[in-house]
């Protein structure tokens, strides 16, 4: 017999007067952060509490043992597959870097960069052809591993943006239906729930990626408010194992990470929802992290300027480094983004050179672990 009670003394007192009649042997109750075991008085004498029930409601004594247990949920965070917006921004970045080195950009990069003029299309873009390949490859692997069932995922929540919806459908077999949207507008519009263990699939507007307006200082509170609302929502759900399909900047800011997750990465964390949290506390933690990140970036750029103007530069070395960098750009589809997490040669997941298991996370988040990441070699599997 298992039930849950809010953590307060009144309810703990009500537990202690429960009659033994009808109770199973050594049943357990949960009261906030406490696991409460109720058993007959014949239990071992080292129990922490002994209560005699009144003759009117019970015929034997009870022993109550309280143990502290964590109040946590397992949360899987999944970044959407590469979108057309990601592809266009990557092309723009390559074009700008090429011009900085007096090289003519490729025609396809220029065309893709020009598509960025259509701002609404970038905010809610479909997955790119490469993104579809990522979804197919990881979706097959997740299905092969029976990941959703083995992890016991009970609830899937995704952003309303098309790239997140399409990723959720392809990788987890779960997405909400959109009756008023045609399949031509959004290929995931019909909805889907593939696994019986998943009790619910929901769409959360508060999971949307940070908008251009929310990057402005005057609207920054709107973004941090959404993160605070999401963490509160997590704690209020009855499910204990939840999968979230969302966006890189959103996850990065929420967890205070210096790097973004890669497209289609699957990470898990433990979330202690008993920790008191307000919008003000979330905002302050995000602001501190972002200020530190900006200072680090400015310092790096300043150092780059000093190095580039130094009279002691080794020109032959500079030429070698430029050639090496050019070779790396030729295999752009296989390179690691400097803004994303990476895996070291020793198979240790790192973020900015720090082992993932050593990364300090804010508020109730802990135990960051990566389960899946995309690699082009997976496409043939």
C-alpha positions in Angstrom: 0.0 0.0 0.0 1.6 3.3 -1.1 0.3 6.8 -0.8 1.8 10.3 -0.7 1.3 13.1 1.8 2.4 16.7 1.9 5.3 17.4 4.3 3.8 18.9 7.4 3.4 17.8 11.0 -0.4 17.6 11.0 -0.3 14.9 8.3 2.6 13.0 9.9 0.5 12.9 13.1 -2.4 11.5 11.1 -0.1 8.7 9.8 1.0 7.8 13.3 -2.6 7.0 14.4 -3.5 4.8 11.5 -4.9 1.4 12.6 -2.9 -1.8 11.8 -6.0 -3.6 10.7 -6.0 -4.1 7.0 -2.5 -2.9 6.5 0.0 -5.0 4.6 3.2 -6.1 6.3 5.6 -3.2 6.4 3.8 -0.8 4.1 5.5 2.5 3.2 4.2 6.0 2.9 5.7 9.2 1.5 5.5 12.5 3.3 7.3 15.2 1.4 11.0 14.3 1.7 10.4 11.5 4.2 9.8 7.8 3.6 7.7 6.6 6.4 7.5 2.9 7.3 4.6 1.8 9.4 4.8 -1.7 11.0 3.5 -3.6 14.1 5.3 -3.1 17.4 7.1 -6.4 16.9 9.5 -4.6 14.6 13.2 -4.3 15.7 13.7 -2.1 18.8 16.0 0.3 17.1 13.2 2.1 15.4 13.0 5.8 15.8 9.5 6.1 17.0 6.9 4.1 18.9 3.2 5.1 19.0 0.3 3.4 20.8 -3.0 3.7 19.1 -6.2 4.3 21.0 -8.4 1.3 21.9 -11.2 2.7 19.9 -9.4 2.6 16.5 -6.8 -0.2 16.8 -5.9 -3.3 18.8 -2.1 -3.2 18.6 0.8 -0.7 18.7 2.5 0.8 15.7 6.2 1.5 15.0 7.0 4.4 12.7 10.4 4.7 11.0 11.2 7.9 9.0 14.0 8.0 6.5 15.1 10.9 4.3 14.7 10.2 0.6 15.2 12.5 -2.4 12.2 14.0 -4.1 13.3 13.8 -7.7 12.2 13.2 -11.2 14.2 11.8 -14.0 14.1 14.2 -16.9 15.4 13.5 -20.4 16.3 16.6 -22.4 16.5 16.2 -26.2 17.5 18.9 -28.6 15.7 19.0 -31.9 17.4 17.9 -35.1 19.2 20.3 -37.4 16.7 22.8 -38.7 16.8 24.9 -41.9 17.6 27.8 -39.6 20.6 26.0 -38.2 21.8 25.2 -41.8 21.4 28.8 -42.9 23.2 30.2 -39.9 26.1 27.8 -40.5 26.3 28.9 -44.1 26.3 32.5 -43.0 29.1 31.8 -40.5 31.2 30.1 -43.1 30.7 32.9 -45.6 31.7 35.6 -43.1 34.8 33.7 -42.0 35.8 33.1 -45.6 35.5 36.8 -46.4 37.7 37.6 -43.3 40.4 35.5 -44.9 39.9 37.0 -48.4 38.2 33.9 -49.8 35.1 33.9 -52.0 32.2 32.1 -50.2 30.6 29.1 -51.9 27.5 29.8 -54.0 25.3 27.5 -51.9 26.4 29.2 -48.7 25.5 32.6 -50.1 22.1 31.4 -51.2 21.4 29.8 -47.8 22.6 33.0 -46.1 20.2 35.1 -48.1 17.3 32.9 -46.9 17.8 34.4 -43.4 16.1 37.6 -44.6 12.8 35.8 -44.1 12.8 36.1 -40.3 9.5 34.4 -39.5 10.7 31.3 -41.4 13.7 31.1 -39.1 11.7 31.3 -35.9 9.6 28.2 -36.8 11.5 26.3 -39.5 11.3 22.6 -40.5 14.1 20.2 -40.0 16.7 20.2 -42.8 17.6 17.2 -45.0 20.5 16.5 -42.6 18.1 16.9 -39.7 15.9 14.2 -41.2 18.9 11.9 -41.5 19.7 12.6 -37.8 16.2 11.8 -36.7 16.1 8.6 -38.8 19.4 7.3 -37.5 18.8 8.0 -33.8 15.1 7.0 -34.0 16.2 3.6 -35.2 18.8 3.2 -32.5 16.3 4.3 -29.7 13.8 1.8 -31.0 16.4 -1.0 -31.3 17.4 -0.3 -27.7 13.8 -0.2 -26.5 14.9 3.0 -24.8 11.5 4.5 -24.1 10.2 1.4 -22.4 13.4 0.5 -20.5 13.8 4.1 -19.1 10.1 4.0 -18.1 9.2 7.3 -19.8 5.7 8.2 -18.8 5.3 11.7 -20.2 6.6 13.4 -23.3 6.5 17.2 -23.6 7.7 19.1 -26.6 8.0 22.7 -27.9 5.3 23.9 -30.3 7.9 24.7 -32.9 7.9 22.4 -36.0 11.5 21.3 -35.6 10.9 20.1 -32.1 7.6 18.4 -33.0 9.2 16.6 -35.9 12.1 15.5 -33.7 9.7 14.2 -31.0 7.7 12.2 -33.5 10.7 10.7 -35.2 12.8 9.9 -32.2 10.3 9.1 -29.5 7.2 8.2 -31.6 5.2 10.8 -29.7 3.7 14.2 -30.8 0.5 16.0 -30.2 -2.1 16.3 -33.0 -2.8 19.7 -34.7 -6.3 19.3 -36.1 -6.3 22.8 -37.7 -2.9 22.4 -39.4 -2.4 20.4 -42.6 0.3 17.8 -43.1 1.8 20.0 -45.9 2.3 22.8 -43.3 3.7 20.4 -40.6 4.4 16.8 -41.4 3.8 15.9 -37.7 0.3 17.5 -37.6 -1.6 14.1 -37.4 -0.1 13.3 -33.9 1.3 10.1 -32.7 1.8 8.0 -29.5 3.8 4.9 -30.2 4.6 3.5 -26.8 2.0 2.2 -24.3 4.2 3.1 -21.4 3.8 6.8 -22.3 0.7 7.9 -20.6 0.6 11.5 -21.9 2.0 13.6 -24.7 1.7 17.4 -24.3 2.8 20.5 -26.2 4.2 23.4 -24.0 4.5 26.9 -25.4 6.8 27.8 -22.6 9.4 25.4 -24.1 9.8 27.6 -27.3 13.3 28.7 -28.1 14.4 32.1 -27.0 13.0 34.6 -29.4 14.9 37.6 -31.0 13.0 40.0 -28.9 13.9 38.1 -25.7 17.6 38.7 -26.4 16.9 42.4 -25.8 17.6 43.5 -22.1 14.1 45.0 -21.8 12.5 41.6 -22.6 15.0 39.3 -20.9 12.6 38.7 -18.0 10.0 37.1 -20.3 12.6 34.4 -21.2 13.6 33.7 -17.6 10.0 33.7 -16.5 9.3 30.9 -19.0 12.1 28.8 -17.6 10.8 29.3 -14.0 7.3 28.3 -15.2 8.7 25.2 -16.8 10.5 24.0 -13.7 7.4 24.7 -11.6 5.4 22.7 -14.2 7.8 19.8 -13.9 7.3 19.5 -10.1 3.6 19.6 -10.5 3.3 16.6 -12.9 2.3 13.3 -11.4 4.8 11.4 -13.7 8.3 10.7 -12.4 10.0 10.0 -15.7 9.6 12.8 -18.3 11.1 13.4 -21.7 11.4 17.0 -23.0 12.1 17.8 -26.7 13.2 21.4 -27.0 15.9 23.9 -28.0 19.6 24.4 -27.4 19.7 27.9 -26.0 16.7 27.2 -23.7 18.4 24.2 -22.2 21.8 26.0 -22.1 20.4 28.9 -20.1 18.2 26.8 -17.8 21.2 24.6 -16.8 23.8 27.3 -16.8 26.0 25.4 -19.3 28.8 27.1 -21.3 28.0 25.0 -24.3 24.9 23.9 -26.2 23.7 20.3 -26.7 24.3 19.0 -30.2 21.3 18.4 -32.5 19.4 15.2 -31.5 21.5 14.7 -28.3 19.7 12.8 -25.6 20.7 13.8 -22.0 19.2 12.8 -18.7 19.2 14.6 -15.3 17.7 14.3 -11.9 15.4 17.2 -10.9 14.7 17.8 -7.2 11.4 19.6 -7.2 11.3 20.1 -3.5 13.9 22.9 -3.7 12.1 26.3 -3.4 12.4 28.3 -6.6 11.1 31.7 -7.7 11.4 33.6 -10.9 13.8 36.0 -9.2 16.1 33.2 -8.2 16.1 31.7 -11.7 16.6 35.1 -13.3 19.6 35.9 -11.0 21.3 32.6 -11.7 20.9 32.9 -15.5 22.1 36.5 -15.4 25.2 35.6 -13.5 26.0 32.8 -15.9 25.5 35.0 -19.0 27.6 37.8 -17.6 30.5 35.4 -16.9 30.1 34.0 -20.4 30.2 37.5 -22.0 33.3 38.4 -20.0 35.1 35.3 -21.1 34.2 35.9 -24.7 35.4 39.5 -24.6 38.6 38.4 -22.9 39.2 35.8 -25.6 38.5 38.3 -28.4 40.8 40.9 -26.8 43.6 38.2 -26.6 43.0 37.4 -30.3 43.4 41.0 -31.3 46.7 41.3 -29.3 48.0 38.1 -30.9 47.1 39.3 -34.4 48.8 42.7 -34.0 51.9 41.4 -32.1 55.2 42.3 -33.9 56.6 38.9 -32.8 54.1 36.8 -34.8 55.5 33.9 -36.7 54.2 34.3 -40.2 55.0 30.8 -41.3 53.2 29.4 -38.3 50.2 31.6 -39.2 50.2 30.3 -42.7 50.3 26.7 -41.4 47.4 27.3 -39.0 45.4 28.9 -41.8 45.9 25.9 -44.1 45.0 23.5 -41.3 41.8 25.5 -40.6 40.9 25.5 -44.3 41.2 21.7 -44.3 38.9 21.5 -41.3 36.3 23.6 -43.0 36.3 21.3 -46.0 34.9 18.5 -43.8 32.5 20.9 -42.2 29.6 18.4 -41.9 31.8 16.3 -39.7 33.4 19.0 -37.5 32.5 19.8 -33.9 30.8 23.1 -33.3 32.8 25.2 -30.9 29.5 26.2 -29.2 28.4 22.7 -28.6 29.4 20.0 -26.1 31.9 17.4 -27.3 33.3 14.0 -26.6 37.0 13.6 -25.9 39.2 11.0 -27.5 39.1 9.0 -24.2 35.3 8.7 -24.5 34.7 11.1 -21.6 31.9 13.5 -22.1 33.2 17.0 -21.5 31.9 20.6 -21.5 34.6 23.2 -21.9 37.1 20.7 -20.8 35.2 19.8 -17.6 34.0 16.3 -17.1 30.2 16.1 -17.3 29.9 14.4 -13.9 31.8 17.4 -12.4 29.6 20.1 -14.0 27.9 22.2 -11.3 24.2 22.7 -12.1 21.7 25.3 -10.7 18.8 24.8 -8.4 17.4 21.2 -8.3 19.3 19.9 -11.3 22.0 17.3 -10.9 23.6 14.1 -12.5 23.9 15.3 -16.1 24.5 12.3 -18.4 24.4 11.8 -22.2 22.8 8.7 -23.6 22.8 9.3 -27.4 24.6 11.6 -29.8 24.4 11.7 -33.6 27.3 10.7 -35.9 27.1 10.4 -39.7 28.4 6.8 -39.4 25.0 5.9 -37.8 23.1 6.5 -41.0 24.0 3.2 -42.5 23.0 1.2 -39.5 
